[in-house]
Amino acid sequence: MPKPENPVQLAVIGAPHGTRGEVRVKTFTGDPLALGDYGLLYDETGRSFEIMEIRAAKTVVVVRFKGVNDRNAAEKLNGVALFIDREQLPEELDEDEFYHTDLVGLEAVDPEGAAIGRVTGIFDFGGGDLIELSTSGRRPYLIPFTQSSVPEIDLEAGRLVIDPVAAGLVADDDASDDPGDDRDKGQDGGRDRRERK
């Protein structure tokens, strides 16, 4: 297969592991070991990488690529992003599962249809997925990617609906003054998280 026309990043190569050419790889797949199921992977220049061995190691996988046989060769790969073509991803997802790549570029609107911004990224810094929204003339900002913050996603229409109160974009005038009131306002630390890929 040639260089992907519609690339989707699956992983990034990290530091070498040992002296025989193995590298640590951070994956963005639901199951880190599934990285080995996609066949050839490609970097941004179109160079292909074939996985010969893969095993789990704490928060990463350790991979041996074909043709990478020593630590010096492995060191040169540090920071290389690995891609496949979008067509290689399975199309059958559960009802509330989405590929991050399909969400980037969607228009974000409020429940009345007023424009809020455009999705420019999806991030997870350890506390759950966050959507980055951008609007012209403003710095990008992040909102939680939960069912309450993002109640509707319509890929065919190219938009997602955001509840401004649950997303923390506006104050909730009905909020309780009781600091012990922990009703779900979208800042739930993951209780209401959707499953994303």
C-alpha positions as a printed NumPy array, in Angstrom:
array([[  0.   ,   0.   ,   0.   ],
       [  1.39 ,   3.461,  -0.854],
       [  1.528,   6.436,   1.504],
       [ -1.911,   6.986,   3.105],
       [ -4.075,   9.549,   1.284],
       [ -6.199,  10.17 ,   4.369],
       [ -3.741,   9.484,   7.226],
       [ -4.848,   8.693,  10.755],
       [ -2.193,   8.682,  13.456],
       [ -2.129,   5.444,  15.435],
       [  1.074,   5.832,  17.428],
       [  4.303,   7.685,  18.055],
       [  7.684,   6.044,  18.506],
       [  9.563,   6.835,  21.694],
       [ 12.935,   5.959,  23.172],
       [ 14.883,   2.789,  22.428],
       [ 14.346,  -0.224,  24.689],
       [ 17.491,  -2.283,  25.156],
       [ 20.265,  -2.768,  22.621],
       [ 18.651,  -4.926,  19.905],
       [ 16.624,  -2.272,  18.106],
       [ 13.398,  -2.392,  20.101],
       [ 11.561,   0.878,  20.754],
       [  8.865,   2.069,  23.126],
       [  5.727,   3.11 ,  21.253],
       [  2.782,   5.119,  22.585],
       [ -0.381,   3.963,  20.828],
       [ -3.717,   5.708,  20.328],
       [ -5.633,   2.465,  19.809],
       [ -8.175,   1.152,  22.324],
       [ -6.068,  -1.983,  22.786],
       [ -2.377,  -1.01 ,  22.542],
       [ -1.428,  -4.435,  21.164],
       [ -3.897,  -3.94 ,  18.292],
       [ -1.258,  -1.741,  16.668],
       [  0.186,  -4.942,  15.265],
       [ -3.096,  -5.811,  13.496],
       [ -3.05 ,  -2.99 ,  10.928],
       [ -0.217,  -4.217,   8.729],
       [  2.256,  -1.669,   7.436],
       [  2.437,   1.669,   9.242],
       [  3.766,   4.853,   7.623],
       [  5.532,   7.995,   8.753],
       [  4.742,  11.466,   7.371],
       [  7.126,  10.99 ,   4.447],
       [  5.541,   7.7  ,   3.377],
       [  8.302,   5.444,   4.706],
       [  6.771,   2.12 ,   5.774],
       [  7.279,   0.269,   9.064],
       [  6.552,  -3.425,   9.521],
       [  6.055,  -4.713,  13.066],
       [  7.965,  -7.937,  13.694],
       [  7.236,  -8.233,  17.44 ],
       [  5.042,  -6.316,  19.86 ],
       [  4.473,  -6.694,  23.596],
       [  2.88 ,  -4.646,  26.374],
       [  5.09 ,  -2.741,  28.816],
       [  3.297,  -0.592,  31.424],
       [  1.834,   2.436,  29.587],
       [  3.394,   1.685,  26.172],
       [  4.17 ,  -1.235,  23.893],
       [  7.647,  -2.394,  23.012],
       [  8.035,  -2.967,  19.28 ],
       [ 10.696,  -4.425,  17.047],
       [ 10.393,  -3.114,  13.476],
       [ 11.771,  -4.949,  10.477],
       [ 15.223,  -3.628,   9.589],
       [ 15.819,  -1.91 ,  12.944],
       [ 18.417,  -4.158,  14.552],
       [ 20.438,  -2.04 ,  16.975],
       [ 20.107,   0.811,  19.447],
       [ 21.588,   3.397,  17.061],
       [ 18.915,   2.686,  14.438],
       [ 16.227,   2.717,  17.152],
       [ 17.384,   6.112,  18.471],
       [ 16.849,   7.672,  15.037],
       [ 13.149,   6.759,  15.199],
       [ 12.426,   8.641,  18.436],
       [  9.473,  10.99 ,  17.853],
       [  8.345,   9.476,  14.533],
       [  4.545,   9.475,  14.218],
       [  2.973,   6.372,  12.661],
       [ -0.098,   6.461,  10.423],
       [ -2.484,   4.251,   8.47 ],
       [ -5.091,   5.237,   5.912],
       [ -8.583,   6.033,   7.26 ],
       [ -9.981,   3.239,   5.071],
       [ -8.135,   0.663,   7.198],
       [-10.157,   1.499,  10.318],
       [-13.207,  -0.691,  11.014],
       [-16.445,   1.086,  10.132],
       [-18.619,  -0.818,  12.601],
       [-18.583,   1.039,  15.903],
       [-21.004,   0.969,  18.79 ],
       [-23.666,   3.656,  18.784],
       [-21.731,   6.002,  21.054],
       [-18.205,   5.389,  19.731],
       [-16.367,   7.74 ,  17.402],
       [-12.937,   8.011,  15.869],
       [-11.254,  11.224,  16.975],
       [-10.165,  11.89 ,  13.4  ],
       [-13.83 ,  11.996,  12.299],
       [-14.664,  14.649,  14.903],
       [-11.899,  17.099,  14.016],
       [-13.324,  19.744,  11.712],
       [-16.941,  19.418,  12.851],
       [-18.86 ,  22.613,  13.531],
       [-19.88 ,  23.042,  17.183],
       [-23.302,  24.595,  17.784],
       [-25.516,  25.191,  20.8  ],
       [-28.942,  23.464,  21.113],
       [-30.571,  26.34 ,  19.174],
       [-28.087,  25.963,  16.309],
       [-25.968,  29.048,  17.024],
       [-22.318,  28.563,  16.094],
       [-19.881,  28.083,  18.987],
       [-16.756,  27.123,  17.077],
       [-15.063,  24.284,  15.239],
       [-13.437,  21.144,  16.655],
       [ -9.691,  21.429,  16.118],
       [ -8.465,  18.6  ,  18.335],
       [ -9.231,  15.878,  20.87 ],
       [ -6.92 ,  15.451,  23.853],
       [ -6.637,  13.248,  26.921],
       [ -4.277,  14.479,  29.618],
       [ -5.271,  11.675,  31.974],
       [ -8.663,  12.857,  33.231],
       [-10.774,  11.977,  30.201],
       [-11.194,  13.231,  26.675],
       [-11.355,  16.972,  26.019],
       [-12.51 ,  18.689,  22.836],
       [-10.548,  21.689,  21.604],
       [-12.789,  24.332,  20.049],
       [-11.526,  27.22 ,  17.969],
       [-13.233,  30.38 ,  16.794],
       [-11.767,  33.21 ,  14.774],
       [-10.277,  35.938,  16.918],
       [-10.089,  33.789,  20.078],
       [ -7.625,  31.365,  21.527],
       [ -8.694,  27.695,  21.357],
       [-10.339,  26.362,  24.518],
       [-11.147,  22.92 ,  25.9  ],
       [-14.436,  21.402,  27.024],
       [-15.092,  17.942,  28.506],
       [-16.097,  15.272,  26.006],
       [-19.012,  13.809,  27.971],
       [-22.592,  12.898,  27.093],
       [-23.873,  15.903,  29.047],
       [-21.464,  18.39 ,  27.427],
       [-21.858,  16.983,  23.913],
       [-25.362,  15.47 ,  23.768],
       [-25.503,  15.08 ,  19.975],
       [-22.991,  14.238,  17.247],
       [-24.075,  14.194,  13.604],
       [-21.162,  13.181,  11.386],
       [-23.26 ,  13.342,   8.207],
       [-24.307,  16.923,   8.924],
       [-20.765,  17.818,   9.998],
       [-21.724,  19.177,  13.397],
       [-21.994,  18.435,  17.076],
       [-24.274,  20.037,  19.634],
       [-22.772,  21.412,  22.832],
       [-24.679,  22.169,  26.015],
       [-22.998,  25.452,  27.071],
       [-23.838,  24.985,  30.767],
       [-22.646,  21.371,  31.005],
       [-19.525,  22.263,  29.006],
       [-18.704,  25.091,  31.411],
       [-19.022,  27.82 ,  28.775],
       [-21.694,  29.756,  30.692],
       [-22.679,  29.892,  34.338],
       [-25.609,  27.82 ,  35.53 ],
       [-27.972,  30.314,  37.169],
       [-29.828,  27.449,  38.865],
       [-26.676,  26.029,  40.466],
       [-26.964,  25.229,  44.12 ],
       [-25.054,  27.373,  46.617],
       [-24.375,  24.19 ,  48.584],
       [-20.707,  23.24 ,  47.986],
       [-21.682,  19.635,  48.708],
       [-24.064,  19.558,  45.737],
       [-22.235,  17.459,  43.154],
       [-24.976,  17.066,  40.595],
       [-23.585,  16.325,  37.139],
       [-22.806,  19.544,  35.318],
       [-20.44 ,  17.906,  32.838],
       [-17.412,  18.164,  35.125],
       [-17.845,  14.646,  36.451],
       [-14.37 ,  13.236,  36.183],
       [-15.54 ,  10.532,  33.818],
       [-18.789,   9.195,  35.332],
       [-20.625,  10.255,  32.207],
       [-17.818,   9.684,  29.687],
       [-18.592,   8.442,  26.254],
       [-16.389,   5.747,  24.824],
       [-14.12 ,   7.161,  22.163],
       [-11.538,   5.603,  19.886]])
